[in-house]
Amino acid sequence: MNARKTSGNKTSPLFDELAALQTEQSNPESLHIDTATPLEIARLMNRGDESVARSVGKRVEAIAEGITLITTAFRNGGRLFYAGSGTSGRLGILDASECPPTFGTEASMVQGLIAGGPEAVFRAKEGAEDKPENGAEDIRNAGVNSHDVVCGLTASGRTPYVLGALEEAGKAGAVTILICCVDAGKRQPGPAPDLIIDVPVGPEIIAGSTRLKSGTAQKMVCNMLTTGAMIRLGKVYQNVMVDLQLTNQKLHERARRILMQLGKVEYEQACDLLRDSGNHVKTALIMALAGVSAAKAGQLLQDHDGFIRPALEQLESDRL
């Protein structure tokens, strides 16, 4: 956009702030997208998305630090809260809602807070993001404490709702993380999070439409944070999610396939193992791999904090 002041014209501080944001600038590659064919539009957007992965790749060390912070919180009984508005808020809720069926977690372990409340998931409430006190109130209502992590999601790095949530979380002693899509050094002054994961994606294909590259970048980082933490909690064996909750028929069949693939058993035996283990896939898998009872498999998992490899290694050592 690159809006310029003209002599004698005055603009608001917010106008100037937004005009300077990288995500609000006009992308020279898409200046003629309004006359492009569908194929040209798809190619332009695809090229933009290719750059997102590279931008995220430059921040893997910060993301790894975030994984460690979140894992530590989980091990100490803490929770992860995402806080955002609009697209960012919805992405946090999406990531949170996928953890229970994927990794067998309680719904309270990862939660998403969005400016404007649950209704804003389905219908935009843009004005709800303008007051930092709204974010602070949501943090207080969630009972955030020193065991928790609060991760603010804001493409611009300046959303008042998010900054208010992070400030209140800091007062409560929680670890705070900010994910934004502008250079950390260029974000407006505000509360200093414990960790900033800044993924500057540059101008959007459609100027200011942060549901595009910025949304993709935030989704990628959220995926890495929660998946990384769950791996570090022992919820993955080899590269298979083995702590899934069997809440529908598809997940029951996936669990049987996991047992057949990793446990080298037939379909009917996989069904029996799941039944005998109370539909706990990790227990059933140790039963299949080690030929032990459900009680013994459960005890091995408990002794090794839910990790399958060391449980099997311990059993093998005991047998020598």
SULZI-V940062 format. One record per run of one state. SS is the DSSP state (alpha for helix, beta for strand, coil for the rest). FROM is the first residue (numbers start at 1). TO is the last residue. If there is no record, write none. Layout:
BEGIN
SS;FROM;TO / SS;FROM;TO
END
This chain:
BEGIN
coil;1;12 / alpha;13;20 / coil;21;21 / alpha;22;24 / coil;25;27 / alpha;28;30 / coil;31;32 / alpha;33;35 / coil;36;37 / alpha;38;57 / coil;58;59 / alpha;60;75 / coil;76;79 / beta;80;84 / coil;85;85 / alpha;86;103 / coil;104;109 / beta;110;114 / coil;115;117 / alpha;118;121 / coil;122;125 / alpha;126;130 / coil;131;131 / alpha;132;141 / coil;142;148 / beta;149;153 / coil;154;159 / alpha;160;171 / coil;172;174 / beta;175;180 / coil;181;183 / alpha;184;186 / coil;187;194 / beta;195;198 / coil;199;212 / alpha;213;232 / coil;233;235 / beta;236;237 / coil;238;239 / beta;240;241 / coil;242;248 / alpha;249;263 / coil;264;266 / alpha;267;276 / coil;277;280 / alpha;281;290 / coil;291;293 / alpha;294;303 / coil;304;307 / alpha;308;319 / coil;320;320
END
